[in-house]
Amino acid sequence: MNDKIWVWGSAILLGLVTLACSSSGGGSPATGGSTGASGSTGSGGSTSDADLCSAQFDATNVGCPLPAASKDPNVQECVVQQRDFAGIGCESQFNAWLQCTTTPAYHCQDDTGCETTQGGYFTCQSQATQRTGCVRLASQDPTRCSDATKPYAFSCLGSAPTSCVQVVTEGAGIWCCPQL
């Protein structure tokens, strides 16, 4: 059971480590939450980010059980990842992967069945970095980016997009930006 927790936790960590930028806007930077963002369901309705994350946890928990007490922290971490992908314009791709992992096609024990949708958000993330020259600094949001119109923190290799404001000039610098 500890191996399953480690594997699932590692998959989440891998998602965080690979974040170069993020995609949808809104939410309180202090909580890492997002407001107004939604994902579509297979039935044509829409659900909140937390609902998609909760559905993923519930579906994955069938084949790879985790302690009930781990649901809230896992859902919160998933919502943080959605916000990270939101900053770079890749939240819909990340949400497509979340939705895929709730279907019978996904096998949590070997993390297979959703490679195409997972590749979609990895590709989107890479393209965002190539397009902007900026890398997402998710942990900097609440401490650096208090402007609701520029809630996402980035470090940029050269100059940042003109829609960004530089808030730290030392080192590589930190810019607060709207969704890139």
Backbone as a printed PyTorch tensor [residue, N CA C, xyz], in Angstrom:
tensor([[[  0.8160,  -1.1850,   0.0000],
         [  0.0000,   0.0000,   0.0000],
         [  0.8640,   1.2540,   0.0000]],

        [[  1.9480,   1.2730,   0.7650],
         [  2.8370,   2.4330,   0.7610],
         [  3.4340,   2.6590,  -0.6150]],

        [[  3.6960,   1.5620,  -1.3590],
         [  4.2190,   1.7030,  -2.7190],
         [  3.2120,   2.4090,  -3.6130]],

        [[  1.9170,   2.0800,  -3.4510],
         [  0.8920,   2.7190,  -4.2700],
         [  0.7850,   4.2020,  -3.9330]],

        [[  0.8550,   4.5370,  -2.6540],
         [  0.8130,   5.9440,  -2.2530],
         [  2.0050,   6.6690,  -2.8490]],

        [[  3.1670,   6.0620,  -2.7810],
         [  4.3710,   6.6790,  -3.3120],
         [  4.2610,   6.8710,  -4.8160]],

        [[  3.7520,   5.8650,  -5.5330],
         [  3.6310,   5.9600,  -6.9890],
         [  2.6580,   7.0690,  -7.3670]],

        [[  1.4930,   7.1180,  -6.7090],
         [  0.5140,   8.1400,  -7.0440],
         [  1.0440,   9.5100,  -6.6790]],

        [[  1.6780,   9.6160,  -5.5050],
         [  2.2720,  10.8830,  -5.0880],
         [  3.3720,  11.3080,  -6.0330]],

        [[  4.1420,  10.3370,  -6.5280],
         [  5.2140,  10.6400,  -7.4800],
         [  4.6510,  11.1550,  -8.7880]],

        [[  3.5090,  10.5910,  -9.2120],
         [  2.8850,  11.0680, -10.4500],
         [  2.4570,  12.5250, -10.2960]],

        [[  1.9140,  12.8680,  -9.1390],
         [  1.5310,  14.2600,  -8.8880],
         [  2.7740,  15.1340,  -8.8530]],

        [[  3.8110,  14.6740,  -8.1620],
         [  5.0490,  15.4350,  -8.0850],
         [  5.6420,  15.6310,  -9.4700]],

        [[  5.6020,  14.5940, -10.3090],
         [  6.1040,  14.7160, -11.6660],
         [  5.3540,  15.8160, -12.4050]],

        [[  4.0450,  15.8600, -12.2020],
         [  3.2600,  16.9190, -12.8340],
         [  3.7050,  18.2930, -12.3840]],

        [[  4.0290,  18.4400, -11.0960],
         [  4.4950,  19.7270, -10.5860],
         [  5.8830,  20.0590, -11.0910]],

        [[  6.7560,  19.0620, -11.0990],
         [  8.1290,  19.3000, -11.5270],
         [  8.1720,  19.7150, -12.9830]],

        [[  7.2750,  19.1640, -13.7800],
         [  7.2960,  19.4790, -15.2010],
         [  6.6120,  20.7850, -15.5380]],

        [[  6.0530,  21.4500, -14.5520],
         [  5.3710,  22.7080, -14.8300],
         [  6.3730,  23.7880, -15.2090]],

        [[  6.2840,  24.2500, -16.3980],
         [  7.1370,  25.3550, -16.7960],
         [  6.3540,  26.6530, -16.7210]],

        [[  5.0730,  26.5710, -16.8970],
         [  4.1900,  27.7080, -16.8400],
         [  2.8060,  27.2070, -16.4740]],

        [[  1.8140,  28.0870, -16.3570],
         [  0.4630,  27.6560, -16.0170],
         [ -0.5770,  28.3000, -16.9010]],

        [[ -1.8880,  27.8840, -16.7660],
         [ -2.9210,  28.4030, -17.6760],
         [ -4.1580,  28.9750, -17.0810]],

        [[ -5.1670,  28.7290, -16.5780],
         [ -6.3680,  29.5590, -16.4590],
         [ -6.2310,  30.5410, -15.3280]],

        [[ -6.9980,  31.5470, -15.3950],
         [ -6.8580,  32.6100, -14.4250],
         [ -7.8300,  32.5210, -13.2850]],

        [[ -7.7350,  33.5420, -12.4940],
         [ -8.6740,  33.6920, -11.4090],
         [ -8.1850,  33.0730, -10.1320]],

        [[ -9.0210,  33.1950,  -9.1440],
         [ -8.7090,  32.5750,  -7.8710],
         [ -7.8490,  33.4660,  -7.0200]],

        [[ -7.7070,  33.0700,  -5.8230],
         [ -6.8830,  33.8010,  -4.8880],
         [ -5.4760,  33.2740,  -4.9100]],

        [[ -4.4870,  34.0910,  -5.2440],
         [ -3.1260,  33.6130,  -5.2320],
         [ -2.7220,  33.0860,  -3.8670]],

        [[ -3.3090,  33.6170,  -2.8260],
         [ -2.9330,  33.1670,  -1.4890],
         [ -3.3490,  31.7350,  -1.2270]],

        [[ -4.4020,  31.2850,  -1.8470],
         [ -4.8630,  29.9220,  -1.6000],
         [ -4.4770,  28.9760,  -2.7120]],

        [[ -4.0240,  29.5300,  -3.8350],
         [ -3.6860,  28.6830,  -4.9650],
         [ -4.9210,  28.1690,  -5.6760]],

        [[ -6.0940,  28.6200,  -5.2600],
         [ -7.3220,  28.1400,  -5.8670],
         [ -7.6270,  28.9090,  -7.1220]],

        [[ -8.5760,  28.4210,  -7.8260],
         [ -8.9750,  29.1390,  -9.0170],
         [-10.4700,  29.3260,  -8.9830]],

        [[-10.8930,  30.4630,  -9.4660],
         [-12.3140,  30.7310,  -9.4790],
         [-12.7570,  30.8790, -10.9120]],

        [[-13.9240,  30.4200, -11.1730],
         [-14.4870,  30.5840, -12.4960],
         [-13.9790,  29.5890, -13.5100]],

        [[-12.9290,  28.8670, -13.2300],
         [-12.4310,  27.8950, -14.1780],
         [-13.2720,  26.6440, -14.0690]],

        [[-13.4680,  26.0050, -15.1900],
         [-14.2420,  24.7770, -15.1400],
         [-13.7580,  23.8280, -16.1970]],

        [[-14.1110,  22.6110, -16.0150],
         [-13.8160,  21.5880, -16.9970],
         [-15.1340,  21.0130, -17.4500]],

        [[-15.1450,  20.4330, -18.6230],
         [-16.3970,  19.8710, -19.0810],
         [-16.4640,  18.4060, -18.7090]],

        [[-17.6470,  17.9450, -18.5210],
         [-17.8440,  16.5460, -18.2060],
         [-18.2580,  15.8190, -19.4630]],

        [[-18.2060,  14.5340, -19.4260],
         [-18.6020,  13.7350, -20.5730],
         [-20.0690,  13.9210, -20.9220]],

        [[-20.8860,  14.3470, -19.9910],
         [-22.3140,  14.5100, -20.2420],
         [-22.6490,  15.8780, -20.8200]],

        [[-21.6470,  16.7220, -21.0350],
         [-21.8890,  18.0250, -21.6180],
         [-22.0640,  19.1150, -20.5860]],

        [[-22.1350,  18.7690, -19.3010],
         [-22.2300,  19.7690, -18.2540],
         [-20.8520,  20.2740, -17.9210]],

        [[-20.7550,  21.0780, -16.8810],
         [-19.4370,  21.5150, -16.4820],
         [-19.2750,  21.3050, -14.9910]],

        [[-18.0400,  21.1410, -14.5980],
         [-17.7270,  20.9210, -13.1930],
         [-16.6050,  21.8540, -12.8050]],

        [[-16.4740,  22.0970, -11.5210],
         [-15.3910,  22.9510, -11.0460],
         [-14.0830,  22.1750, -11.0690]],

        [[-12.9790,  22.9110, -10.9120],
         [-11.6730,  22.2720, -10.8540],
         [-11.6180,  21.2480,  -9.7310]],

        [[-12.1150,  21.6220,  -8.5580],
         [-12.0800,  20.7030,  -7.4230],
         [-12.9160,  19.4650,  -7.7110]],

        [[-14.0280,  19.6140,  -8.4410],
         [-14.8400,  18.4520,  -8.7870],
         [-14.0870,  17.4950,  -9.7000]],

        [[-13.3540,  18.0310, -10.6750],
         [-12.5560,  17.1770, -11.5550],
         [-11.4810,  16.4420, -10.7520]],

        [[-10.8470,  17.1580,  -9.8500],
         [ -9.7980,  16.5530,  -9.0290],
         [-10.3670,  15.5030,  -8.0880]],

        [[-11.5180,  15.7820,  -7.5240],
         [-12.1770,  14.8300,  -6.6310],
         [-12.5950,  13.5810,  -7.4060]],

        [[-13.1290,  13.7780,  -8.6070],
         [-13.5310,  12.6450,  -9.4480],
         [-12.3200,  11.7870,  -9.8050]],

        [[-11.1830,  12.4340, -10.0890],
         [ -9.9860,  11.6720, -10.3990],
         [ -9.5570,  10.8550,  -9.1840]],

        [[ -9.5640,  11.4680,  -8.0130],
         [ -9.1750,  10.7410,  -6.8040],
         [-10.0940,   9.5470,  -6.5910]],

        [[-11.4080,   9.7690,  -6.6920],
         [-12.3690,   8.6870,  -6.4640],
         [-12.1800,   7.5510,  -7.4630]],

        [[-11.9950,   7.8810,  -8.7370],
         [-11.8340,   6.8460,  -9.7580],
         [-10.5300,   6.0780,  -9.5670]],

        [[ -9.4630,   6.7920,  -9.2990],
         [ -8.1620,   6.1520,  -9.1050],
         [ -8.1570,   5.3240,  -7.8300]],

        [[ -8.8670,   5.7770,  -6.8380],
         [ -8.9000,   5.0970,  -5.5510],
         [ -9.5190,   3.7030,  -5.6410]],

        [[-10.3120,   3.4350,  -6.6670],
         [-10.9130,   2.1120,  -6.8510],
         [ -9.8300,   1.0690,  -7.1180]],

        [[ -8.9140,   1.3750,  -8.0250],
         [ -7.8610,   0.4270,  -8.3770],
         [ -6.5980,   0.5680,  -7.5530]],

        [[ -6.3840,   1.7230,  -7.0000],
         [ -5.1760,   2.0090,  -6.2200],
         [ -5.5980,   2.7110,  -4.9310]],

        [[ -6.1420,   1.9490,  -3.9850],
         [ -6.6960,   2.5670,  -2.7760],
         [ -5.6780,   3.3900,  -1.9810]],

        [[ -6.1620,   4.5030,  -1.5030],
         [ -5.3970,   5.3830,  -0.6260],
         [ -6.2230,   5.6150,   0.6300]],

        [[ -5.5970,   6.0090,   1.7150],
         [ -6.3560,   6.2940,   2.9300],
         [ -7.3760,   7.4160,   2.6830]],

        [[ -8.5470,   7.2770,   3.2560],
         [ -9.5960,   8.2780,   3.0700],
         [ -9.1190,   9.6770,   3.4540]],

        [[ -8.2750,   9.7650,   4.4600],
         [ -7.7790,  11.0630,   4.9200],
         [ -6.8920,  11.7480,   3.8790]],

        [[ -6.4400,  11.0250,   2.8790],
         [ -5.5670,  11.6390,   1.8770],
         [ -6.3440,  12.3230,   0.7580]],

        [[ -7.6650,  12.1850,   0.7340],
         [ -8.4370,  12.7740,  -0.3620],
         [ -8.3090,  14.2960,  -0.3970]],

        [[ -8.5810,  14.9680,   0.7020],
         [ -8.5380,  16.4300,   0.6980],
         [ -7.1770,  16.9720,   0.2840]],

        [[ -6.0620,  16.4720,   0.8520],
         [ -4.7580,  16.9910,   0.4140],
         [ -4.4770,  16.6950,  -1.0630]],

        [[ -4.8880,  15.5260,  -1.5570],
         [ -4.6720,  15.2000,  -2.9620],
         [ -5.4980,  16.0880,  -3.8720]],

        [[ -6.7470,  16.3520,  -3.4990],
         [ -7.5920,  17.2270,  -4.3050],
         [ -7.0260,  18.6450,  -4.2950]],

        [[ -6.5960,  19.1270,  -3.1390],
         [ -6.0020,  20.4660,  -3.0620],
         [ -4.7600,  20.5650,  -3.9420]],

        [[ -3.9040,  19.5610,  -3.9060],
         [ -2.6880,  19.5620,  -4.7330],
         [ -3.0460,  19.5530,  -6.2150]],

        [[ -4.0560,  18.8030,  -6.5760],
         [ -4.5100,  18.7530,  -7.9670],
         [ -5.0110,  20.1220,  -8.4200]],

        [[ -5.7710,  20.8140,  -7.5870],
         [ -6.2780,  22.1480,  -7.9280],
         [ -5.1110,  23.1260,  -8.0980]],

        [[ -4.0850,  22.9930,  -7.2690],
         [ -2.8860,  23.8250,  -7.4200],
         [ -2.2490,  23.5540,  -8.7830]],

        [[ -2.1740,  22.2920,  -9.1840],
         [ -1.6180,  21.9650, -10.4990],
         [ -2.4680,  22.5720, -11.6160]],

        [[ -3.7920,  22.5180, -11.4660],
         [ -4.6550,  23.1410, -12.4680],
         [ -4.3430,  24.6240, -12.5910]],

        [[ -4.1710,  25.2930, -11.4740],
         [ -3.8510,  26.7220, -11.4920],
         [ -2.4960,  26.9540, -12.1630]],

        [[ -1.5450,  26.0860, -11.8900],
         [ -0.2340,  26.2200, -12.5150],
         [ -0.3520,  26.0930, -14.0320]],

        [[ -1.0990,  25.1110, -14.4970],
         [ -1.3070,  24.9630, -15.9380],
         [ -2.1640,  26.0930, -16.4930]],

        [[ -3.0230,  26.6680, -15.6700],
         [ -3.8420,  27.7910, -16.1000],
         [ -2.9720,  28.9790, -16.4780]],

        [[ -1.9400,  29.2550, -15.7250],
         [ -1.0730,  30.4030, -15.9760],
         [ -0.3900,  30.3720, -17.3300]],

        [[ -0.2160,  29.1740, -17.8910],
         [  0.4550,  29.0630, -19.1870],
         [ -0.4960,  28.7290, -20.3250]],

        [[ -1.7880,  28.7100, -20.0330],
         [ -2.7610,  28.4350, -21.0770],
         [ -2.9680,  26.9630, -21.3620]],

        [[ -2.6530,  26.0990, -20.4180],
         [ -2.7270,  24.6530, -20.6450],
         [ -3.7010,  23.9390, -19.7090]],

        [[ -4.5870,  24.6740, -19.0650],
         [ -5.4990,  24.0360, -18.1190],
         [ -6.4510,  23.0630, -18.8170]],

        [[ -6.9280,  23.3970, -20.0040],
         [ -7.8660,  22.4900, -20.6790],
         [ -7.1950,  21.1680, -21.0180]],

        [[ -5.9100,  21.2080, -21.3750],
         [ -5.1830,  19.9670, -21.6580],
         [ -4.9840,  19.1520, -20.3830]],

        [[ -4.6680,  19.8290, -19.2800],
         [ -4.5080,  19.1320, -18.0100],
         [ -5.8380,  18.5230, -17.5730]],

        [[ -6.9260,  19.2850, -17.7300],
         [ -8.2440,  18.7790, -17.3610],
         [ -8.6620,  17.5990, -18.2300]],

        [[ -8.2640,  17.5980, -19.4970],
         [ -8.5680,  16.4490, -20.3650],
         [ -7.8910,  15.1910, -19.8200]],

        [[ -6.6610,  15.3480, -19.3170],
         [ -5.9710,  14.2070, -18.7110],
         [ -6.6950,  13.7660, -17.4440]],

        [[ -7.0980,  14.7320, -16.6010],
         [ -7.8450,  14.3730, -15.3930],
         [ -9.0910,  13.5710, -15.7570]],

        [[ -9.8220,  14.0370, -16.7490],
         [-11.0390,  13.3330, -17.1600],
         [-10.7220,  11.9360, -17.6690]],

        [[ -9.6460,  11.8020, -18.4130],
         [ -9.2530,  10.4850, -18.9240],
         [ -8.9780,   9.5170, -17.7750]],

        [[ -8.3580,  10.0260, -16.7140],
         [ -8.0070,   9.1390, -15.5970],
         [ -9.2220,   8.6910, -14.7990]],

        [[-10.3970,   9.2260, -15.1250],
         [-11.6170,   8.7720, -14.4530],
         [-12.3450,   7.7040, -15.2580]],

        [[-11.8070,   7.3440, -16.4190],
         [-12.4540,   6.3670, -17.2930],
         [-11.8370,   4.9800, -17.1100]],

        [[-12.5370,   3.9460, -17.5570],
         [-11.9840,   2.5860, -17.4740],
         [-10.7000,   2.3980, -18.3010]],

        [[-10.4210,   3.3060, -19.2340],
         [ -9.2020,   3.1970, -20.0420],
         [ -7.9340,   3.3750, -19.2050]],

        [[ -8.0540,   4.0910, -18.0910],
         [ -6.8860,   4.3900, -17.2600],
         [ -6.6400,   3.2730, -16.2540]],

        [[ -5.3900,   2.8460, -16.1760],
         [ -4.9640,   1.8140, -15.2290],
         [ -3.9750,   2.4520, -14.2680]],

        [[ -4.4520,   2.7370, -13.0540],
         [ -3.6390,   3.4780, -12.0980],
         [ -2.4040,   2.7080, -11.6480]],

        [[ -2.4880,   1.3830, -11.6010],
         [ -1.3550,   0.6080, -11.1010],
         [ -0.1150,   0.7440, -11.9710]],

        [[ -0.3110,   0.8650, -13.2820],
         [  0.8480,   1.0380, -14.1590],
         [  0.8410,   2.3890, -14.8710]],

        [[ -0.0730,   3.2850, -14.4750],
         [ -0.1680,   4.6350, -15.0280],
         [ -0.2010,   4.6090, -16.5530]],

        [[ -1.1100,   3.8020, -17.0990],
         [ -1.2600,   3.7190, -18.5500],
         [ -2.7100,   3.9520, -18.9450]],

        [[ -2.9100,   4.2510, -20.2040],
         [ -4.2390,   4.4330, -20.7580],
         [ -4.5710,   5.8750, -21.0890]],

        [[ -3.8010,   6.8070, -20.5680],
         [ -4.0760,   8.2300, -20.8200],
         [ -2.8240,   8.9600, -21.3060]],

        [[ -1.9600,   8.2300, -21.9770],
         [ -0.6960,   8.8310, -22.4260],
         [ -0.9130,   9.9710, -23.4170]],

        [[ -1.9130,   9.8510, -24.2770],
         [ -2.1510,  10.8930, -25.2770],
         [ -2.5630,  12.2080, -24.6190]],

        [[ -3.5050,  12.1330, -23.6790],
         [ -3.9320,  13.3720, -23.0230],
         [ -2.8450,  13.9110, -22.1050]],

        [[ -2.0860,  13.0240, -21.4840],
         [ -0.9690,  13.4820, -20.6550],
         [  0.0760,  14.1650, -21.5390]],

        [[  0.3620,  13.5790, -22.6770],
         [  1.2890,  14.1950, -23.6240],
         [  0.7960,  15.5480, -24.0950]],

        [[ -0.5360,  15.7210, -24.1390],
         [ -1.1100,  16.9960, -24.5580],
         [ -0.7450,  18.1300, -23.6170]],

        [[ -0.8140,  17.8840, -22.3080],
         [ -0.4660,  18.9900, -21.4040],
         [  1.0340,  19.1540, -21.2830]],

        [[  1.8080,  18.0780, -21.4570],
         [  3.2650,  18.2260, -21.4810],
         [  3.6970,  19.0510, -22.6980]],

        [[  3.1080,  18.7640, -23.8520],
         [  3.4370,  19.4880, -25.0820],
         [  3.0320,  20.9530, -24.9640]],

        [[  1.8390,  21.1960, -24.4520],
         [  1.3660,  22.5690, -24.2800],
         [  2.3210,  23.3490, -23.3840]],

        [[  2.7480,  22.7300, -22.3060],
         [  3.6730,  23.3680, -21.3660],
         [  5.0000,  23.7070, -22.0490]],

        [[  5.5250,  22.7780, -22.8000],
         [  6.7870,  22.9980, -23.5070],
         [  6.6490,  24.1280, -24.5270]],

        [[  5.5280,  24.1340, -25.2420],
         [  5.3010,  25.1840, -26.2380],
         [  5.1670,  26.5590, -25.5860]],

        [[  4.5490,  26.6100, -24.4140],
         [  4.4230,  27.8870, -23.7040],
         [  5.8010,  28.4220, -23.3260]],

        [[  6.6730,  27.5500, -22.8690],
         [  8.0290,  27.9690, -22.5060],
         [  8.8010,  28.4240, -23.7440]],

        [[  8.6770,  27.6740, -24.8350],
         [  9.3580,  28.0620, -26.0760],
         [  8.8320,  29.3800, -26.6110]],

        [[  7.5290,  29.5750, -26.5450],
         [  6.8830,  30.7750, -27.0820],
         [  7.2620,  32.0190, -26.2930]],

        [[  7.3510,  31.9060, -24.9580],
         [  7.5410,  33.0900, -24.1240],
         [  8.9470,  33.2340, -23.5590]],

        [[  9.6930,  32.1280, -23.4840],
         [ 10.9990,  32.1610, -22.8260],
         [ 10.8780,  32.2500, -21.3150]],

        [[  9.6950,  31.9710, -20.8070],
         [  9.4230,  32.1010, -19.3760],
         [  9.0720,  30.7460, -18.7550]],

        [[  9.4360,  30.6040, -17.4910],
         [  9.1510,  29.4010, -16.7270],
         [  8.2820,  29.8000, -15.5410]],

        [[  7.2650,  29.0210, -15.2910],
         [  6.2970,  29.2910, -14.2170],
         [  6.9350,  29.1010, -12.8540]],

        [[  6.7190,  30.0420, -11.9520],
         [  7.1990,  29.9760, -10.5690],
         [  5.9810,  29.9580,  -9.6510]],

        [[  5.3230,  28.8340,  -9.5780],
         [  4.0520,  28.7420,  -8.8570],
         [  4.1670,  29.1580,  -7.3970]],

        [[  5.2290,  28.7840,  -6.7310],
         [  5.3350,  29.1080,  -5.3060],
         [  5.5060,  30.6040,  -5.0590]],

        [[  5.8110,  31.3700,  -6.0780],
         [  5.9910,  32.8110,  -5.9340],
         [  4.6760,  33.5850,  -6.0250]],

        [[  3.6160,  32.9630,  -6.5160],
         [  2.3610,  33.6850,  -6.7210],
         [  1.8890,  34.4620,  -5.4920]],

        [[  1.6890,  33.7950,  -4.3570],
         [  1.1270,  34.5200,  -3.2250],
         [  2.0790,  35.5430,  -2.6200]],

        [[  3.3780,  35.3560,  -2.7780],
         [  4.3330,  36.2660,  -2.1540],
         [  4.7400,  37.4150,  -3.0650]],

        [[  4.5880,  37.2460,  -4.3510],
         [  5.0710,  38.2680,  -5.2960],
         [  3.9880,  38.9120,  -6.1410]],

        [[  2.9560,  38.1820,  -6.4850],
         [  1.9930,  38.6660,  -7.4800],
         [  0.6330,  38.9240,  -6.8500]],

        [[  0.4650,  40.1270,  -6.3210],
         [ -0.7820,  40.4630,  -5.6450],
         [ -1.7870,  41.1480,  -6.5740]],

        [[ -1.3790,  41.5610,  -7.7730],
         [ -2.2680,  42.2020,  -8.7310],
         [ -3.1730,  41.1300,  -9.3540]],

        [[ -4.4680,  41.2410,  -9.1690],
         [ -5.4150,  40.2400,  -9.6710],
         [ -5.3710,  40.1050, -11.1900]],

        [[ -4.8980,  41.1330, -11.9010],
         [ -4.8170,  41.0440, -13.3590],
         [ -3.5120,  40.4040, -13.8240]],

        [[ -2.5660,  40.2450, -12.9070],
         [ -1.2700,  39.6190, -13.2180],
         [ -0.9080,  38.6660, -12.0670]],

        [[ -1.6780,  37.5840, -11.9110],
         [ -1.5370,  36.7430, -10.7170],
         [ -0.4690,  35.6570, -10.7890]],

        [[  0.1980,  35.4810, -11.9380],
         [  1.1170,  34.3590, -12.1090],
         [  2.5680,  34.8250, -12.1440]],

        [[  3.4220,  34.1510, -11.3830],
         [  4.8460,  34.4960, -11.3220],
         [  5.6420,  33.6690, -12.3240]],

        [[  6.5770,  34.3480, -13.0070],
         [  7.4320,  33.6920, -13.9970],
         [  8.8650,  34.1880, -13.8530]],

        [[  9.7820,  33.3500, -14.2650],
         [ 11.1660,  33.7580, -14.4830],
         [ 11.3790,  33.6390, -15.9800]],

        [[ 11.9670,  34.6560, -16.5690],
         [ 12.1100,  34.6790, -18.0230],
         [ 13.5820,  34.7750, -18.4100]],

        [[ 13.9470,  34.0610, -19.4650],
         [ 15.3390,  34.0160, -19.9050],
         [ 15.8180,  35.3510, -20.4480]],

        [[ 14.9620,  36.0470, -21.1160],
         [ 15.3090,  37.3620, -21.6460],
         [ 14.3290,  38.3560, -21.0830]],

        [[ 13.7100,  39.0800, -21.9800],
         [ 12.6700,  39.9960, -21.5230],
         [ 11.3550,  39.2320, -21.4550]],

        [[ 10.5250,  39.6530, -20.5490],
         [  9.2130,  39.0330, -20.3910],
         [  8.2440,  39.6420, -21.4020]],

        [[  7.1230,  38.9750, -21.6540],
         [  6.1000,  39.5830, -22.5040],
         [  5.7070,  40.9570, -21.9590]],

        [[  5.2930,  41.8600, -22.8310],
         [  4.9840,  43.2290, -22.4320],
         [  3.8190,  43.3210, -21.4520]],

        [[  3.0140,  42.2880, -21.3650],
         [  1.8850,  42.3030, -20.4350],
         [  2.3120,  42.0080, -18.9910]],

        [[  3.5950,  41.7310, -18.7810],
         [  4.1100,  41.3780, -17.4580],
         [  4.7710,  42.5730, -16.7800]],

        [[  4.8650,  42.4910, -15.4600],
         [  5.5300,  43.5100, -14.6580],
         [  6.6270,  42.8380, -13.8530]],

        [[  7.8470,  43.3810, -13.9280],
         [  8.9460,  42.8000, -13.1730],
         [  8.8570,  43.2360, -11.7190]],

        [[  8.8920,  42.2510, -10.8020],
         [  8.7770,  42.5570,  -9.3780],
         [ 10.0650,  42.2610,  -8.6150]],

        [[ 10.9730,  41.4900,  -9.2170],
         [ 12.2820,  41.2270,  -8.6190],
         [ 13.3040,  41.3630,  -9.7340]],

        [[ 14.3190,  42.2060,  -9.5020],
         [ 15.3260,  42.4330, -10.5340],
         [ 16.6000,  41.6410, -10.2920]],

        [[ 16.8040,  41.1530,  -9.0790],
         [ 18.0150,  40.3970,  -8.7750],
         [ 17.9540,  39.0120,  -9.4190]],

        [[ 19.1160,  38.4360,  -9.6450],
         [ 19.1860,  37.0860, -10.1940],
         [ 18.5130,  37.0190, -11.5470]],

        [[ 17.7460,  35.9620, -11.7530],
         [ 17.0450,  35.7900, -13.0230],
         [ 15.8340,  36.7000, -13.1250]],

        [[ 15.4230,  37.3000, -12.0230],
         [ 14.2620,  38.1800, -12.0260],
         [ 12.9620,  37.3970, -11.9050]],

        [[ 11.9540,  38.0990, -11.4540],
         [ 10.6130,  37.5160, -11.3610],
         [  9.6380,  38.5280, -11.9480]],

        [[  8.7660,  38.0350, -12.8170],
         [  7.7320,  38.8600, -13.4370],
         [  6.3810,  38.3380, -13.0320]],

        [[  5.4390,  39.2460, -12.8180],
         [  4.0410,  38.8880, -12.5930],
         [  3.3060,  39.1450, -13.8930]],

        [[  2.5520,  38.1390, -14.3180],
         [  1.9310,  38.1840, -15.6330],
         [  0.4920,  37.6930, -15.5990]],

        [[ -0.2990,  38.1100, -16.5980],
         [ -1.5790,  37.4650, -16.7910],
         [ -1.3090,  36.0880, -17.4110]],

        [[ -2.3300,  35.3790, -17.7650],
         [ -2.1400,  34.0950, -18.4270],
         [ -1.3050,  34.2970, -19.6890]],

        [[ -0.2710,  33.4870, -19.8580],
         [  0.5850,  33.5970, -21.0510],
         [  0.0860,  32.7140, -22.1680]]])
